[in-house]
Amino acid sequence: MTRYKRKQDSSAHKRDLPIATYRSLSEFRHQVRCFLRFSEDAARSHGIEPQQHQLLLAIKGLPQGKTPTIGELAERLQIKHHSTVDLINRLVSAGKIVREPGVDDHREVLVRLTPEGERILRDLSVEHQTELTKVGPKLMRALGAAIKLAKQKGGS
């Protein structure tokens, strides 16, 4: 599984950044966190945990040509294989998803949404779209400001 790895740049540790950079990054992080908090609360209000919502969305929203295998879903969620299996097990038990054998390779395990999983995901996605129309502009401004300062080499 691929994980984000930060490059170790020794020169980055030798210089400080302007306060505007810290403020910009802080505001961006705050806006992202506000949206994520909304998302977490929305999932729980529908009787599922936030990671379960993320898995439902990952299954339904896979890029064209990708298949909903455990490995692919683990990559999309950026979690370990065994954690993905546990998450899938809980959603199977709750009747939100089912496991199926692969079409070409019957040893392969594919995952798909049940009608109940589809309903919950649709309801949550509508709520998320509505929330994005409210918070999207603030999020975009914060991201734009952070990118602008980064392009200016840390705001200097």
N, C-alpha and C positions, 0 to 999 in steps of 0.2 A: 504494500500500500504506500502511496506517495504521501509524504507529509511536507508541510511548509517548513523549510529550513532557512534560518536566518544566516546570511553570510557574515562571517566574522571579519570585520574591517577594523584593523587596529587604529586607523586614523580617525575613525568615528568616536573613539573613546578619548581622544586627545583634545577635542574642541567642544565647547558648549554651544548650545543653540540659543537664538534670541527668544525672549519671552513670547513673542508673537507666534512662534512655531509651537511652543508648548500649549498655548491657548487654543490655537487652531486644531491641533491634534486632540486636545481635550474636548472641544466642542463637537468635533466629528464623532469621537468615541461616545459622547453623551447622546447624540442624536441616534446613533446606531443602537445603543443600549435601550433608549426609549422605545424604539420600534420592536426590538427583541422582547422587551418586557410586555408590550402589548401582545405580541405573538404568543408568548408563554401563557399569559392570562387567558387569551382566547382559546388556546388548546385545552387548558384545564376546564374552562367553562363548557366545553363539549365532551368532557369525560375522558380525555386522553392526556397523556403527558407530552410536553413540548418535543421530545425526541421522537415520539410516536408520530406526531404531526409531520415532523421533518422527514421521517421514513415514508409516510404516505405520499408526501409531495415529491420525494425523490423517485418513487416508483412511477407515479403518474407523469412526472415532468422530465423523465430521462431524455437526453438528446436522441434525435433520430439515429437509428443504427445501433444503439446500445440496448442491451437486454438486462432485465431486472434480476441479475444473479446476486448472490450474497456478496461476492467480491466487489462487484460494481457498486452496489449500494453502500458497502463499507467505505469505499473510496469517496462516493458522493457526500457521505455524512462525516468523513474524516474520523472514523472510529475503527477500532480493531475488528477483525473478522468475528471473533467470539462474542464481542459486544453486539454486533449486528445480529448474530444468531439469537442472542437473548432477547433483543428488541423484536425480532420477527416472531419468536415464540410467544411473547406476550400479546402481540397483535393477532396472531392466529387464534390463541385462546379466547380473545375478545371478539372474534368473528369479523375482524376488519380486513384481514388479508388471508390468502390461502397459498400454499406451496403447490407447485406443479413440476413434473419432470420436464426437462428441456425437450424441444422438438427434435433437434438433430442428435443430441447426446442425452440419453435418458438418465445418465448419472448426474447431469447438471440439474440444479434446483433453481427454478424460477419462482418469482413471487408476483402475485397480482392482487388488486383490490377486490373486495367483495362489494356488493351493492351498498352495504352499510358503510364500508370504508370510503366508497365513492361519495356518498351523501355527506359524511362528515368533512371530507376534504373539500368538496364543493362549497359547503357553508363557510368553512374557515377561509377559503380562498376569496370568496366574496367579501368577507369582513376585512381581510388583509388588503384587498384592492381599495376598499373605502378608506381604510386607515392611511394607505400610501398617498391617496389624494390629499389628505390633511397634512401629513408630516413630510411627504416627499420633497416639497420645496425647501424646507429647513435642512433636510438631509443633503440635498444637492448643493445648497449654498455652503454648508460645512465641508463637504467633500471638495468642492471647487476651490475653496480657500486653502485647504490643506495641500491640494495638488499645486496650486499656484506658489505657495511658499516652498514646497519641496523642489519645484523647478528653479526657484531662486537660490538653491543650495542652502536650504534650511532657514530661509527667511532673512538671510544677511544681505 
